[in-house]
Amino acid sequence: MVPKTTSKTGQSGEDFAVHLLSSKGYKIIDRNFRSRFGEIDIIATKDDFLIFIEVKTRWSTKFGRPEEAVTPGKIWKITKTAEYYSLLHPELPKKLKIEVVALLIKDGNLTESRIILVD
């Protein structure tokens, strides 16, 4: 059973997302990177891209799907943080992408997971 507190849900979601992404060929290079612009849950590389991943985990769809919580303001913060991270790590790929891992948990079990490219 997955714990129900927000921080534990987020941590469990991020741990599952790392496993999911790794199984799909992503190379995880950093987690929970913070800057003055914001935080990025997971940073990975795949296919010559540097990918910045926001993980959203929800217990129900009562207030919308997990990915709907990624607002334009949040995307702006991720973009600025990603650009900063890229400047700090010039050895990493220059092509950047933002993705969302959306996880839905019902009755303590993971029922749905999706990787969504943010345009």
Biopython code that builds the backbone (N, CA, C, O; Angstrom):
import numpy as np
from Bio.PDB.StructureBuilder import StructureBuilder

atoms = [
    (1, "MET", "N", (0.847, -1.188, 0.000)),
    (1, "MET", "CA", (0.000, 0.000, 0.000)),
    (1, "MET", "C", (0.885, 1.242, 0.000)),
    (1, "MET", "O", (1.864, 1.314, 0.743)),
    (2, "VAL", "N", (0.542, 2.208, -0.826)),
    (2, "VAL", "CA", (1.298, 3.454, -0.946)),
    (2, "VAL", "C", (0.808, 4.422, 0.126)),
    (2, "VAL", "O", (-0.402, 4.545, 0.313)),
    (3, "PRO", "N", (1.707, 5.120, 0.842)),
    (3, "PRO", "CA", (1.286, 6.065, 1.879)),
    (3, "PRO", "C", (0.500, 7.229, 1.298)),
    (3, "PRO", "O", (0.666, 7.576, 0.128)),
    (4, "LYS", "N", (-0.387, 7.854, 2.145)),
    (4, "LYS", "CA", (-1.276, 8.889, 1.634)),
    (4, "LYS", "C", (-0.867, 10.316, 1.947)),
    (4, "LYS", "O", (-1.576, 11.230, 1.528)),
    (5, "THR", "N", (0.211, 10.570, 2.645)),
    (5, "THR", "CA", (0.584, 11.959, 2.877)),
    (5, "THR", "C", (1.145, 12.538, 1.583)),
    (5, "THR", "O", (1.672, 11.809, 0.743)),
    (6, "THR", "N", (1.026, 13.844, 1.432)),
    (6, "THR", "CA", (1.454, 14.489, 0.191)),
    (6, "THR", "C", (2.929, 14.251, -0.100)),
    (6, "THR", "O", (3.288, 13.887, -1.220)),
    (7, "SER", "N", (3.790, 14.454, 0.900)),
    (7, "SER", "CA", (5.222, 14.277, 0.647)),
    (7, "SER", "C", (5.561, 12.822, 0.359)),
    (7, "SER", "O", (6.385, 12.539, -0.510)),
    (8, "LYS", "N", (4.934, 11.896, 1.078)),
    (8, "LYS", "CA", (5.186, 10.469, 0.818)),
    (8, "LYS", "C", (4.607, 10.048, -0.522)),
    (8, "LYS", "O", (5.205, 9.235, -1.227)),
    (9, "THR", "N", (3.453, 10.590, -0.882)),
    (9, "THR", "CA", (2.882, 10.299, -2.197)),
    (9, "THR", "C", (3.820, 10.794, -3.279)),
    (9, "THR", "O", (4.091, 10.082, -4.247)),
    (10, "GLY", "N", (4.322, 12.023, -3.119)),
    (10, "GLY", "CA", (5.245, 12.590, -4.098)),
    (10, "GLY", "C", (6.515, 11.775, -4.207)),
    (10, "GLY", "O", (6.980, 11.500, -5.314)),
    (11, "GLN", "N", (7.089, 11.382, -3.073)),
    (11, "GLN", "CA", (8.314, 10.587, -3.085)),
    (11, "GLN", "C", (8.072, 9.222, -3.714)),
    (11, "GLN", "O", (8.883, 8.757, -4.514)),
    (12, "SER", "N", (6.955, 8.572, -3.359)),
    (12, "SER", "CA", (6.626, 7.278, -3.964)),
    (12, "SER", "C", (6.428, 7.425, -5.462)),
    (12, "SER", "O", (6.869, 6.581, -6.243)),
    (13, "GLY", "N", (5.766, 8.496, -5.855)),
    (13, "GLY", "CA", (5.550, 8.755, -7.277)),
    (13, "GLY", "C", (6.853, 8.969, -8.010)),
    (13, "GLY", "O", (7.054, 8.431, -9.099)),
    (14, "GLU", "N", (7.743, 9.752, -7.421)),
    (14, "GLU", "CA", (9.045, 9.993, -8.056)),
    (14, "GLU", "C", (9.859, 8.706, -8.156)),
    (14, "GLU", "O", (10.512, 8.462, -9.171)),
    (15, "ASP", "N", (9.822, 7.882, -7.109)),
    (15, "ASP", "CA", (10.552, 6.613, -7.148)),
    (15, "ASP", "C", (10.001, 5.709, -8.258)),
    (15, "ASP", "O", (10.764, 5.085, -8.996)),
    (16, "PHE", "N", (8.675, 5.646, -8.367)),
    (16, "PHE", "CA", (8.087, 4.842, -9.434)),
    (16, "PHE", "C", (8.453, 5.418, -10.801)),
    (16, "PHE", "O", (8.767, 4.674, -11.730)),
    (17, "ALA", "N", (8.412, 6.748, -10.918)),
    (17, "ALA", "CA", (8.736, 7.394, -12.196)),
    (17, "ALA", "C", (10.168, 7.074, -12.615)),
    (17, "ALA", "O", (10.418, 6.823, -13.793)),
    (18, "VAL", "N", (11.109, 7.079, -11.677)),
    (18, "VAL", "CA", (12.497, 6.739, -11.993)),
    (18, "VAL", "C", (12.570, 5.323, -12.553)),
    (18, "VAL", "O", (13.256, 5.077, -13.545)),
    (19, "HIS", "N", (11.868, 4.400, -11.921)),
    (19, "HIS", "CA", (11.852, 3.008, -12.396)),
    (19, "HIS", "C", (11.237, 2.926, -13.803)),
    (19, "HIS", "O", (11.779, 2.260, -14.685)),
    (20, "LEU", "N", (10.115, 3.602, -13.999)),
    (20, "LEU", "CA", (9.434, 3.602, -15.300)),
    (20, "LEU", "C", (10.330, 4.177, -16.388)),
    (20, "LEU", "O", (10.490, 3.579, -17.451)),
    (21, "LEU", "N", (10.912, 5.340, -16.117)),
    (21, "LEU", "CA", (11.769, 5.994, -17.105)),
    (21, "LEU", "C", (13.007, 5.152, -17.418)),
    (21, "LEU", "O", (13.389, 5.014, -18.580)),
    (22, "SER", "N", (13.628, 4.594, -16.390)),
    (22, "SER", "CA", (14.810, 3.747, -16.603)),
    (22, "SER", "C", (14.468, 2.548, -17.486)),
    (22, "SER", "O", (15.257, 2.158, -18.346)),
    (23, "SER", "N", (13.301, 1.975, -17.269)),
    (23, "SER", "CA", (12.885, 0.813, -18.064)),
    (23, "SER", "C", (12.629, 1.181, -19.524)),
    (23, "SER", "O", (12.600, 0.308, -20.392)),
    (24, "LYS", "N", (12.442, 2.475, -19.794)),
    (24, "LYS", "CA", (12.194, 2.945, -21.161)),
    (24, "LYS", "C", (13.439, 3.571, -21.786)),
    (24, "LYS", "O", (13.349, 4.226, -22.825)),
    (25, "GLY", "N", (14.601, 3.373, -21.160)),
    (25, "GLY", "CA", (15.850, 3.808, -21.758)),
    (25, "GLY", "C", (16.340, 5.184, -21.356)),
    (25, "GLY", "O", (17.335, 5.665, -21.899)),
    (26, "TYR", "N", (15.670, 5.824, -20.426)),
    (26, "TYR", "CA", (16.129, 7.118, -19.929)),
    (26, "TYR", "C", (17.302, 6.869, -18.981)),
    (26, "TYR", "O", (17.299, 5.898, -18.224)),
    (27, "LYS", "N", (18.303, 7.749, -19.026)),
    (27, "LYS", "CA", (19.415, 7.683, -18.068)),
    (27, "LYS", "C", (19.197, 8.812, -17.063)),
    (27, "LYS", "O", (19.310, 9.988, -17.408)),
    (28, "ILE", "N", (18.889, 8.452, -15.829)),
    (28, "ILE", "CA", (18.621, 9.435, -14.784)),
    (28, "ILE", "C", (19.957, 10.029, -14.333)),
    (28, "ILE", "O", (20.878, 9.303, -13.960)),
    (29, "ILE", "N", (20.047, 11.359, -14.372)),
    (29, "ILE", "CA", (21.312, 11.992, -13.977)),
    (29, "ILE", "C", (21.176, 12.876, -12.733)),
    (29, "ILE", "O", (22.178, 13.215, -12.103)),
    (30, "ASP", "N", (19.946, 13.249, -12.378)),
    (30, "ASP", "CA", (19.763, 14.096, -11.192)),
    (30, "ASP", "C", (18.312, 14.007, -10.740)),
    (30, "ASP", "O", (17.413, 13.692, -11.519)),
    (31, "ARG", "N", (18.110, 14.296, -9.451)),
    (31, "ARG", "CA", (16.752, 14.334, -8.880)),
    (31, "ARG", "C", (16.636, 15.537, -7.956)),
    (31, "ARG", "O", (17.591, 15.923, -7.282)),
    (32, "ASN", "N", (15.440, 16.118, -7.945)),
    (32, "ASN", "CA", (15.104, 17.216, -7.035)),
    (32, "ASN", "C", (16.107, 18.366, -7.088)),
    (32, "ASN", "O", (16.582, 18.848, -6.060)),
    (33, "PHE", "N", (16.413, 18.789, -8.306)),
    (33, "PHE", "CA", (17.308, 19.932, -8.491)),
    (33, "PHE", "C", (16.548, 21.215, -8.178)),
    (33, "PHE", "O", (15.452, 21.441, -8.690)),
    (34, "ARG", "N", (17.139, 22.048, -7.335)),
    (34, "ARG", "CA", (16.506, 23.311, -6.943)),
    (34, "ARG", "C", (17.382, 24.491, -7.354)),
    (34, "ARG", "O", (18.609, 24.440, -7.278)),
    (35, "SER", "N", (16.715, 25.545, -7.788)),
    (35, "SER", "CA", (17.385, 26.816, -8.063)),
    (35, "SER", "C", (16.437, 27.922, -7.618)),
    (35, "SER", "O", (15.344, 27.653, -7.119)),
    (36, "ARG", "N", (16.861, 29.154, -7.802)),
    (36, "ARG", "CA", (15.981, 30.265, -7.421)),
    (36, "ARG", "C", (14.739, 30.331, -8.309)),
    (36, "ARG", "O", (13.753, 30.972, -7.945)),
    (37, "PHE", "N", (14.779, 29.676, -9.466)),
    (37, "PHE", "CA", (13.637, 29.680, -10.383)),
    (37, "PHE", "C", (12.590, 28.639, -9.995)),
    (37, "PHE", "O", (11.396, 28.844, -10.215)),
    (38, "GLY", "N", (13.040, 27.518, -9.415)),
    (38, "GLY", "CA", (12.110, 26.452, -9.075)),
    (38, "GLY", "C", (12.829, 25.134, -8.880)),
    (38, "GLY", "O", (14.045, 25.088, -8.692)),
    (39, "GLU", "N", (12.050, 24.061, -8.928)),
    (39, "GLU", "CA", (12.578, 22.716, -8.714)),
    (39, "GLU", "C", (12.186, 21.818, -9.877)),
    (39, "GLU", "O", (11.115, 21.962, -10.467)),
    (40, "ILE", "N", (13.080, 20.889, -10.192)),
    (40, "ILE", "CA", (12.791, 19.877, -11.200)),
    (40, "ILE", "C", (12.910, 18.524, -10.518)),
    (40, "ILE", "O", (13.917, 18.229, -9.875)),
    (41, "ASP", "N", (11.870, 17.700, -10.664)),
    (41, "ASP", "CA", (11.826, 16.416, -9.978)),
    (41, "ASP", "C", (12.910, 15.451, -10.462)),
    (41, "ASP", "O", (13.656, 14.886, -9.662)),
    (42, "ILE", "N", (12.986, 15.271, -11.785)),
    (42, "ILE", "CA", (13.933, 14.307, -12.355)),
    (42, "ILE", "C", (14.571, 14.922, -13.594)),
    (42, "ILE", "O", (13.895, 15.566, -14.397)),
    (43, "ILE", "N", (15.872, 14.718, -13.743)),
    (43, "ILE", "CA", (16.587, 15.146, -14.949)),
    (43, "ILE", "C", (17.221, 13.906, -15.540)),
    (43, "ILE", "O", (17.872, 13.129, -14.841)),
    (44, "ALA", "N", (17.021, 13.727, -16.849)),
    (44, "ALA", "CA", (17.498, 12.521, -17.520)),
    (44, "ALA", "C", (18.003, 12.864, -18.916)),
    (44, "ALA", "O", (17.779, 13.963, -19.424)),
    (45, "THR", "N", (18.682, 11.908, -19.519)),
    (45, "THR", "CA", (19.062, 12.019, -20.926)),
    (45, "THR", "C", (18.494, 10.822, -21.672)),
    (45, "THR", "O", (18.335, 9.735, -21.117)),
    (46, "LYS", "N", (18.195, 11.052, -22.936)),
    (46, "LYS", "CA", (17.743, 9.987, -23.830)),
    (46, "LYS", "C", (17.779, 10.532, -25.252)),
    (46, "LYS", "O", (17.321, 11.646, -25.508)),
    (47, "ASP", "N", (18.323, 9.746, -26.171)),
    (47, "ASP", "CA", (18.330, 10.112, -27.593)),
    (47, "ASP", "C", (18.867, 11.522, -27.835)),
    (47, "ASP", "O", (18.248, 12.297, -28.565)),
    (48, "ASP", "N", (19.992, 11.862, -27.241)),
    (48, "ASP", "CA", (20.639, 13.167, -27.419)),
    (48, "ASP", "C", (19.803, 14.349, -26.928)),
    (48, "ASP", "O", (19.995, 15.474, -27.389)),
    (49, "PHE", "N", (18.888, 14.106, -26.005)),
    (49, "PHE", "CA", (18.102, 15.161, -25.374)),
    (49, "PHE", "C", (18.408, 15.192, -23.888)),
    (49, "PHE", "O", (18.652, 14.155, -23.271)),
    (50, "LEU", "N", (18.392, 16.377, -23.326)),
    (50, "LEU", "CA", (18.407, 16.573, -21.884)),
    (50, "LEU", "C", (16.947, 16.811, -21.504)),
    (50, "LEU", "O", (16.327, 17.765, -21.974)),
    (51, "ILE", "N", (16.404, 15.948, -20.658)),
    (51, "ILE", "CA", (14.964, 15.945, -20.395)),
    (51, "ILE", "C", (14.699, 16.300, -18.935)),
    (51, "ILE", "O", (15.284, 15.720, -18.020)),
    (52, "PHE", "N", (13.810, 17.257, -18.743)),
    (52, "PHE", "CA", (13.422, 17.728, -17.420)),
    (52, "PHE", "C", (12.006, 17.230, -17.157)),
    (52, "PHE", "O", (11.081, 17.526, -17.913)),
    (53, "ILE", "N", (11.850, 16.467, -16.072)),
    (53, "ILE", "CA", (10.618, 15.718, -15.854)),
    (53, "ILE", "C", (9.934, 16.159, -14.570)),
    (53, "ILE", "O", (10.535, 16.170, -13.496)),
    (54, "GLU", "N", (8.675, 16.519, -14.703)),
    (54, "GLU", "CA", (7.814, 16.849, -13.575)),
    (54, "GLU", "C", (6.942, 15.619, -13.312)),
    (54, "GLU", "O", (6.314, 15.088, -14.228)),
    (55, "VAL", "N", (6.909, 15.171, -12.051)),
    (55, "VAL", "CA", (6.107, 14.005, -11.682)),
    (55, "VAL", "C", (4.875, 14.498, -10.938)),
    (55, "VAL", "O", (4.980, 15.264, -9.980)),
    (56, "LYS", "N", (3.705, 14.052, -11.388)),
    (56, "LYS", "CA", (2.449, 14.392, -10.725)),
    (56, "LYS", "C", (1.733, 13.098, -10.372)),
    (56, "LYS", "O", (1.449, 12.272, -11.240)),
    (57, "THR", "N", (1.444, 12.933, -9.083)),
    (57, "THR", "CA", (0.786, 11.734, -8.577)),
    (57, "THR", "C", (-0.524, 12.163, -7.920)),
    (57, "THR", "O", (-0.549, 13.113, -7.138)),
    (58, "ARG", "N", (-1.606, 11.465, -8.238)),
    (58, "ARG", "CA", (-2.915, 11.774, -7.663)),
    (58, "ARG", "C", (-3.593, 10.499, -7.177)),
    (58, "ARG", "O", (-3.386, 9.411, -7.716)),
    (59, "TRP", "N", (-4.416, 10.672, -6.130)),
    (59, "TRP", "CA", (-5.180, 9.563, -5.571)),
    (59, "TRP", "C", (-6.521, 9.381, -6.261)),
    (59, "TRP", "O", (-7.113, 8.304, -6.195)),
    (60, "SER", "N", (-7.001, 10.417, -6.917)),
    (60, "SER", "CA", (-8.277, 10.321, -7.638)),
    (60, "SER", "C", (-8.292, 11.412, -8.701)),
    (60, "SER", "O", (-7.416, 12.276, -8.745)),
    (61, "THR", "N", (-9.293, 11.351, -9.542)),
    (61, "THR", "CA", (-9.455, 12.383, -10.563)),
    (61, "THR", "C", (-10.533, 13.392, -10.152)),
    (61, "THR", "O", (-11.019, 14.161, -10.981)),
    (62, "LYS", "N", (-10.895, 13.382, -8.886)),
    (62, "LYS", "CA", (-11.925, 14.293, -8.375)),
    (62, "LYS", "C", (-11.620, 15.748, -8.723)),
    (62, "LYS", "O", (-12.526, 16.513, -9.052)),
    (63, "PHE", "N", (-10.349, 16.126, -8.651)),
    (63, "PHE", "CA", (-9.959, 17.502, -8.956)),
    (63, "PHE", "C", (-9.185, 17.578, -10.268)),
    (63, "PHE", "O", (-8.441, 18.533, -10.494)),
    (64, "GLY", "N", (-9.352, 16.589, -11.127)),
    (64, "GLY", "CA", (-8.687, 16.575, -12.423)),
    (64, "GLY", "C", (-7.605, 15.517, -12.513)),
    (64, "GLY", "O", (-7.229, 14.899, -11.517)),
    (65, "ARG", "N", (-7.122, 15.324, -13.704)),
    (65, "ARG", "CA", (-6.066, 14.345, -13.955)),
    (65, "ARG", "C", (-4.730, 14.904, -13.445)),
    (65, "ARG", "O", (-4.579, 16.120, -13.336)),
    (66, "PRO", "N", (-3.775, 14.044, -13.136)),
    (66, "PRO", "CA", (-2.507, 14.526, -12.574)),
    (66, "PRO", "C", (-1.825, 15.582, -13.440)),
    (66, "PRO", "O", (-1.348, 16.593, -12.926)),
    (67, "GLU", "N", (-1.778, 15.354, -14.743)),
    (67, "GLU", "CA", (-1.080, 16.285, -15.634)),
    (67, "GLU", "C", (-1.742, 17.662, -15.709)),
    (67, "GLU", "O", (-1.093, 18.633, -16.098)),
    (68, "GLU", "N", (-3.011, 17.759, -15.347)),
    (68, "GLU", "CA", (-3.695, 19.046, -15.367)),
    (68, "GLU", "C", (-3.170, 19.989, -14.286)),
    (68, "GLU", "O", (-3.433, 21.191, -14.327)),
    (69, "ALA", "N", (-2.428, 19.446, -13.322)),
    (69, "ALA", "CA", (-1.838, 20.272, -12.266)),
    (69, "ALA", "C", (-0.567, 20.973, -12.739)),
    (69, "ALA", "O", (-0.012, 21.795, -12.010)),
    (70, "VAL", "N", (-0.103, 20.665, -13.933)),
    (70, "VAL", "CA", (1.084, 21.324, -14.485)),
    (70, "VAL", "C", (0.596, 22.536, -15.270)),
    (70, "VAL", "O", (0.222, 22.431, -16.438)),
    (71, "THR", "N", (0.608, 23.675, -14.609)),
    (71, "THR", "CA", (0.064, 24.912, -15.153)),
    (71, "THR", "C", (1.089, 25.619, -16.048)),
    (71, "THR", "O", (2.273, 25.283, -16.013)),
    (72, "PRO", "N", (0.647, 26.588, -16.841)),
    (72, "PRO", "CA", (1.609, 27.381, -17.615)),
    (72, "PRO", "C", (2.673, 28.034, -16.736)),
    (72, "PRO", "O", (3.829, 28.139, -17.145)),
    (73, "GLY", "N", (2.301, 28.472, -15.543)),
    (73, "GLY", "CA", (3.272, 29.055, -14.619)),
    (73, "GLY", "C", (4.321, 28.038, -14.188)),
    (73, "GLY", "O", (5.504, 28.365, -14.093)),
    (74, "LYS", "N", (3.894, 26.818, -13.930)),
    (74, "LYS", "CA", (4.828, 25.758, -13.549)),
    (74, "LYS", "C", (5.750, 25.428, -14.721)),
    (74, "LYS", "O", (6.946, 25.214, -14.523)),
    (75, "ILE", "N", (5.217, 25.386, -15.922)),
    (75, "ILE", "CA", (6.033, 25.107, -17.112)),
    (75, "ILE", "C", (7.074, 26.212, -17.288)),
    (75, "ILE", "O", (8.223, 25.932, -17.629)),
    (76, "TRP", "N", (6.682, 27.461, -17.058)),
    (76, "TRP", "CA", (7.636, 28.576, -17.159)),
    (76, "TRP", "C", (8.774, 28.389, -16.164)),
    (76, "TRP", "O", (9.941, 28.564, -16.514)),
    (77, "LYS", "N", (8.435, 28.029, -14.904)),
    (77, "LYS", "CA", (9.462, 27.806, -13.883)),
    (77, "LYS", "C", (10.381, 26.645, -14.265)),
    (77, "LYS", "O", (11.597, 26.736, -14.095)),
    (78, "ILE", "N", (9.812, 25.566, -14.776)),
    (78, "ILE", "CA", (10.627, 24.418, -15.196)),
    (78, "ILE", "C", (11.556, 24.838, -16.335)),
    (78, "ILE", "O", (12.732, 24.474, -16.348)),
    (79, "THR", "N", (11.032, 25.595, -17.279)),
    (79, "THR", "CA", (11.840, 26.052, -18.418)),
    (79, "THR", "C", (13.029, 26.883, -17.946)),
    (79, "THR", "O", (14.158, 26.650, -18.379)),
    (80, "LYS", "N", (12.789, 27.842, -17.067)),
    (80, "LYS", "CA", (13.876, 28.688, -16.559)),
    (80, "LYS", "C", (14.888, 27.852, -15.764)),
    (80, "LYS", "O", (16.096, 28.043, -15.899)),
    (81, "THR", "N", (14.399, 26.944, -14.952)),
    (81, "THR", "CA", (15.289, 26.085, -14.169)),
    (81, "THR", "C", (16.089, 25.172, -15.089)),
    (81, "THR", "O", (17.274, 24.934, -14.855)),
    (82, "ALA", "N", (15.446, 24.661, -16.132)),
    (82, "ALA", "CA", (16.121, 23.795, -17.105)),
    (82, "ALA", "C", (17.230, 24.542, -17.838)),
    (82, "ALA", "O", (18.321, 24.006, -18.032)),
    (83, "GLU", "N", (16.953, 25.768, -18.240)),
    (83, "GLU", "CA", (17.969, 26.571, -18.923)),
    (83, "GLU", "C", (19.166, 26.822, -18.004)),
    (83, "GLU", "O", (20.317, 26.763, -18.438)),
    (84, "TYR", "N", (18.888, 27.098, -16.757)),
    (84, "TYR", "CA", (19.955, 27.317, -15.772)),
    (84, "TYR", "C", (20.769, 26.041, -15.573)),
    (84, "TYR", "O", (21.999, 26.083, -15.567)),
    (85, "TYR", "N", (20.089, 24.912, -15.411)),
    (85, "TYR", "CA", (20.775, 23.624, -15.229)),
    (85, "TYR", "C", (21.671, 23.335, -16.430)),
    (85, "TYR", "O", (22.803, 22.876, -16.276)),
    (86, "SER", "N", (21.158, 23.604, -17.613)),
    (86, "SER", "CA", (21.924, 23.371, -18.841)),
    (86, "SER", "C", (23.199, 24.225, -18.859)),
    (86, "SER", "O", (24.254, 23.759, -19.289)),
    (87, "LEU", "N", (23.099, 25.456, -18.398)),
    (87, "LEU", "CA", (24.286, 26.329, -18.322)),
    (87, "LEU", "C", (25.323, 25.787, -17.328)),
    (87, "LEU", "O", (26.528, 25.901, -17.556)),
    (88, "LEU", "N", (24.851, 25.205, -16.243)),
    (88, "LEU", "CA", (25.750, 24.646, -15.236)),
    (88, "LEU", "C", (26.431, 23.361, -15.703)),
    (88, "LEU", "O", (27.471, 22.970, -15.173)),
    (89, "HIS", "N", (25.832, 22.710, -16.704)),
    (89, "HIS", "CA", (26.326, 21.402, -17.170)),
    (89, "HIS", "C", (26.530, 21.420, -18.690)),
    (89, "HIS", "O", (25.776, 20.777, -19.421)),
    (90, "PRO", "N", (27.540, 22.150, -19.169)),
    (90, "PRO", "CA", (27.746, 22.276, -20.619)),
    (90, "PRO", "C", (28.121, 20.958, -21.311)),
    (90, "PRO", "O", (28.062, 20.862, -22.537)),
    (91, "GLU", "N", (28.503, 19.955, -20.533)),
    (91, "GLU", "CA", (28.869, 18.661, -21.114)),
    (91, "GLU", "C", (27.647, 17.826, -21.512)),
    (91, "GLU", "O", (27.786, 16.819, -22.206)),
    (92, "LEU", "N", (26.461, 18.237, -21.079)),
    (92, "LEU", "CA", (25.233, 17.491, -21.366)),
    (92, "LEU", "C", (24.624, 17.936, -22.698)),
    (92, "LEU", "O", (24.967, 19.001, -23.211)),
    (93, "PRO", "N", (23.717, 17.120, -23.260)),
    (93, "PRO", "CA", (23.096, 17.492, -24.543)),
    (93, "PRO", "C", (22.481, 18.895, -24.506)),
    (93, "PRO", "O", (21.989, 19.348, -23.472)),
    (94, "LYS", "N", (22.521, 19.564, -25.648)),
    (94, "LYS", "CA", (21.997, 20.937, -25.758)),
    (94, "LYS", "C", (20.510, 20.970, -26.096)),
    (94, "LYS", "O", (19.838, 21.970, -25.847)),
    (95, "LYS", "N", (19.995, 19.881, -26.663)),
    (95, "LYS", "CA", (18.568, 19.826, -26.989)),
    (95, "LYS", "C", (17.797, 19.498, -25.715)),
    (95, "LYS", "O", (18.041, 18.478, -25.070)),
    (96, "LEU", "N", (16.857, 20.382, -25.363)),
    (96, "LEU", "CA", (16.111, 20.252, -24.110)),
    (96, "LEU", "C", (14.654, 19.885, -24.377)),
    (96, "LEU", "O", (14.059, 20.312, -25.366)),
    (97, "LYS", "N", (14.094, 19.082, -23.469)),
    (97, "LYS", "CA", (12.676, 18.731, -23.503)),
    (97, "LYS", "C", (12.133, 18.763, -22.085)),
    (97, "LYS", "O", (12.859, 18.550, -21.113)),
    (98, "ILE", "N", (10.845, 19.033, -21.993)),
    (98, "ILE", "CA", (10.142, 18.925, -20.717)),
    (98, "ILE", "C", (9.073, 17.851, -20.881)),
    (98, "ILE", "O", (8.324, 17.848, -21.857)),
    (99, "GLU", "N", (9.015, 16.942, -19.913)),
    (99, "GLU", "CA", (8.004, 15.894, -19.916)),
    (99, "GLU", "C", (7.348, 15.817, -18.546)),
    (99, "GLU", "O", (7.910, 16.247, -17.539)),
    (100, "VAL", "N", (6.149, 15.259, -18.538)),
    (100, "VAL", "CA", (5.417, 15.030, -17.293)),
    (100, "VAL", "C", (5.180, 13.536, -17.174)),
    (100, "VAL", "O", (4.741, 12.895, -18.129)),
    (101, "VAL", "N", (5.471, 12.978, -16.003)),
    (101, "VAL", "CA", (5.064, 11.615, -15.701)),
    (101, "VAL", "C", (3.828, 11.750, -14.824)),
    (101, "VAL", "O", (3.901, 12.243, -13.698)),
    (102, "ALA", "N", (2.685, 11.304, -15.355)),
    (102, "ALA", "CA", (1.407, 11.399, -14.653)),
    (102, "ALA", "C", (1.057, 10.021, -14.091)),
    (102, "ALA", "O", (0.978, 9.036, -14.824)),
    (103, "LEU", "N", (0.849, 9.976, -12.773)),
    (103, "LEU", "CA", (0.560, 8.712, -12.094)),
    (103, "LEU", "C", (-0.771, 8.841, -11.369)),
    (103, "LEU", "O", (-1.046, 9.852, -10.722)),
    (104, "LEU", "N", (-1.599, 7.792, -11.486)),
    (104, "LEU", "CA", (-2.883, 7.765, -10.796)),
    (104, "LEU", "C", (-2.916, 6.535, -9.902)),
    (104, "LEU", "O", (-2.690, 5.410, -10.349)),
    (105, "ILE", "N", (-3.205, 6.780, -8.623)),
    (105, "ILE", "CA", (-3.264, 5.696, -7.641)),
    (105, "ILE", "C", (-4.702, 5.611, -7.135)),
    (105, "ILE", "O", (-5.278, 6.615, -6.715)),
    (106, "LYS", "N", (-5.275, 4.419, -7.177)),
    (106, "LYS", "CA", (-6.619, 4.193, -6.644)),
    (106, "LYS", "C", (-6.556, 3.032, -5.673)),
    (106, "LYS", "O", (-5.969, 1.991, -5.968)),
    (107, "ASP", "N", (-7.164, 3.218, -4.511)),
    (107, "ASP", "CA", (-7.187, 2.186, -3.474)),
    (107, "ASP", "C", (-5.793, 1.679, -3.134)),
    (107, "ASP", "O", (-5.606, 0.494, -2.859)),
    (108, "GLY", "N", (-4.820, 2.578, -3.155)),
    (108, "GLY", "CA", (-3.466, 2.222, -2.782)),
    (108, "GLY", "C", (-2.655, 1.535, -3.860)),
    (108, "GLY", "O", (-1.520, 1.128, -3.612)),
    (109, "ASN", "N", (-3.217, 1.396, -5.055)),
    (109, "ASN", "CA", (-2.515, 0.728, -6.154)),
    (109, "ASN", "C", (-2.360, 1.668, -7.339)),
    (109, "ASN", "O", (-3.264, 2.438, -7.664)),
    (110, "LEU", "N", (-1.218, 1.590, -7.967)),
    (110, "LEU", "CA", (-0.987, 2.377, -9.176)),
    (110, "LEU", "C", (-1.870, 1.810, -10.284)),
    (110, "LEU", "O", (-1.779, 0.629, -10.619)),
    (111, "THR", "N", (-2.724, 2.663, -10.850)),
    (111, "THR", "CA", (-3.645, 2.188, -11.890)),
    (111, "THR", "C", (-3.319, 2.747, -13.270)),
    (111, "THR", "O", (-3.751, 2.205, -14.287)),
    (112, "GLU", "N", (-2.557, 3.829, -13.297)),
    (112, "GLU", "CA", (-2.279, 4.453, -14.592)),
    (112, "GLU", "C", (-0.969, 5.226, -14.525)),
    (112, "GLU", "O", (-0.679, 5.899, -13.536)),
    (113, "SER", "N", (-0.181, 5.119, -15.592)),
    (113, "SER", "CA", (1.035, 5.924, -15.703)),
    (113, "SER", "C", (1.229, 6.329, -17.149)),
    (113, "SER", "O", (1.059, 5.527, -18.067)),
    (114, "ARG", "N", (1.592, 7.598, -17.335)),
    (114, "ARG", "CA", (1.810, 8.111, -18.682)),
    (114, "ARG", "C", (2.993, 9.064, -18.678)),
    (114, "ARG", "O", (3.228, 9.781, -17.706)),
    (115, "ILE", "N", (3.743, 9.062, -19.794)),
    (115, "ILE", "CA", (4.800, 10.031, -20.011)),
    (115, "ILE", "C", (4.306, 10.970, -21.102)),
    (115, "ILE", "O", (3.992, 10.541, -22.212)),
    (116, "ILE", "N", (4.242, 12.261, -20.773)),
    (116, "ILE", "CA", (3.643, 13.250, -21.675)),
    (116, "ILE", "C", (4.667, 14.313, -22.009)),
    (116, "ILE", "O", (5.268, 14.908, -21.115)),
    (117, "LEU", "N", (4.867, 14.553, -23.302)),
    (117, "LEU", "CA", (5.758, 15.619, -23.764)),
    (117, "LEU", "C", (5.032, 16.939, -23.643)),
    (117, "LEU", "O", (3.895, 17.066, -24.096)),
    (118, "VAL", "N", (5.676, 17.929, -23.035)),
    (118, "VAL", "CA", (5.102, 19.276, -22.909)),
    (118, "VAL", "C", (5.565, 20.073, -24.117)),
    (118, "VAL", "O", (6.762, 20.165, -24.389)),
    (119, "ASP", "N", (4.622, 20.641, -24.833)),
    (119, "ASP", "CA", (4.952, 21.442, -26.025)),
    (119, "ASP", "C", (5.393, 22.830, -25.664)),
    (119, "ASP", "O", (5.706, 23.627, -26.548)),
]
sb = StructureBuilder()
sb.init_structure("model")
sb.init_model(0)
sb.init_chain("A")
sb.init_seg("    ")
for serial, (resi, resn, name, xyz) in enumerate(atoms, 1):
    if name == "N":
        sb.init_residue(resn, " ", resi, " ")
    sb.init_atom(name, np.array(xyz, "f"), 0.0, 1.0, " ", f" {name:<3s}", serial, name[0])
structure = sb.get_structure()
